[in-house]
Amino acid sequence: MKTLVSALILSATFMGAAYAGELDYPPVQDSHSSVTRAQVQQELAAARAKGELASGEEGYPATAYAQVGAAKTRVQVQQELAAARARGLTESGELDYPPAQG
């Protein structure tokens, strides 16, 4: 019986020592900001306008699809595809990536 009581007291002592170091975790951080709410809202509006905000689960920024110059017609795209096929740039398998000419 004395052995059981001694073991309980000893284990309680070690348990208290183990938890004593965790009282200050996580450390207190200062959360004061140097910018105002209005400045943050302006920065947010500017980031939205530039398309720099991450969207979706993966955190990639949204892609801005800007139309540069005149859009190609369907016939032009078909001609470019035919030229690429003639040069052998469209065929690729698992071992041929990226497509090599020839």
Summary of the structure (lengths in Angstrom):
residues: 102
radius of gyration: 32.4
end to end distance: 87.9
largest distance: 95.3
contacts: 140
relative contact order: 0.05
helix: 46%
strand: 2%
